Amino acid sequence: MSRGDFKRELKACDMLERAVLEALKDKNQFKRYVVSEKRGSDTVTEERLFEKYDLKAMADMVKTVQAIGELRRSALGQDTEGIEGRGLVVLPEVAEETE
């Protein structure tokens, strides 16, 4: 992958992060629902605010934040499936002894 590709990926990460942070500024972000109702022969779709939190939307946001982190690590060349944090210690290679 070229340096330009990495820059584009990092820029995309930055843009996604800003969008998530902007969405989280709204204190009712996870209390808004889109509701469709049949009214006579018409169907009306509108946004409504409820007291109940939309846990699916919250879970989707968490997945989005995780995906942004993985994309950023990938663009920076960091191993997203690495062994850090798994309690493993990687020892350096041992040079063969010569007699």
C-alpha positions in Angstrom: 0.0 0.0 0.0 1.4 3.4 -0.9 2.0 6.3 1.5 -0.9 8.1 -0.1 -3.2 5.2 0.7 -2.2 5.4 4.3 -2.8 9.1 4.4 -6.3 8.6 3.0 -7.1 5.9 5.5 -5.9 8.1 8.4 -7.9 11.0 7.1 -11.0 8.8 6.9 -10.4 7.7 10.5 -10.2 11.4 11.5 -13.4 12.2 9.7 -15.2 9.2 11.2 -14.0 10.1 14.7 -15.2 13.7 14.3 -18.6 12.4 13.2 -18.9 10.1 16.2 -17.8 12.9 18.6 -20.3 15.3 17.1 -23.1 12.7 17.4 -22.2 12.1 21.0 -22.6 15.8 21.9 -26.3 15.3 21.5 -27.5 14.2 25.0 -30.6 12.6 23.4 -28.7 10.8 20.6 -29.7 7.4 21.9 -33.3 8.3 22.9 -34.4 9.2 19.3 -36.4 6.7 17.4 -37.8 6.7 13.8 -41.5 5.6 14.1 -43.8 4.8 11.2 -47.6 4.9 11.8 -50.5 4.1 9.6 -52.9 7.1 9.6 -55.9 6.3 7.5 -54.6 5.4 4.1 -51.2 7.1 4.7 -48.1 5.9 6.5 -46.4 8.7 8.4 -42.8 8.3 9.4 -41.3 10.7 12.0 -38.6 11.0 14.5 -39.7 10.8 18.2 -37.9 11.2 21.5 -38.5 8.6 24.2 -37.1 8.1 27.7 -35.9 4.6 26.8 -32.3 4.4 25.5 -31.8 2.7 22.1 -29.3 0.0 23.2 -28.9 -1.3 19.6 -27.9 2.2 18.5 -25.4 2.4 21.4 -24.0 -1.0 20.5 -23.7 0.0 16.9 -21.7 3.1 18.0 -19.4 1.0 20.1 -18.7 -1.2 17.1 -18.1 1.8 15.0 -15.5 3.2 17.5 -13.8 -0.2 17.6 -13.7 -0.4 13.8 -12.2 3.1 13.6 -9.5 2.0 16.1 -8.7 -1.1 14.0 -8.6 0.9 10.8 -6.2 3.5 12.4 -3.9 0.7 13.8 -4.0 -0.9 10.3 -3.1 2.3 8.6 -0.3 2.9 11.0 1.0 -0.6 10.4 0.2 -1.9 13.9 -0.9 -5.5 14.3 -4.6 -5.4 15.2 -4.4 -9.1 16.0 -1.2 -8.8 18.0 -0.4 -10.6 21.2 0.0 -7.5 23.4 -2.2 -7.6 26.4 -2.6 -11.4 26.3 -0.1 -12.1 29.0 2.5 -13.4 26.6 6.2 -12.5 26.7 8.1 -12.6 23.4 11.7 -13.4 23.9 14.4 -12.4 21.4 15.9 -15.0 19.2 18.9 -16.7 20.6 22.0 -16.8 18.4 23.5 -20.2 17.9 26.5 -20.9 20.0 29.8 -21.6 18.1 32.4 -23.9 19.6 
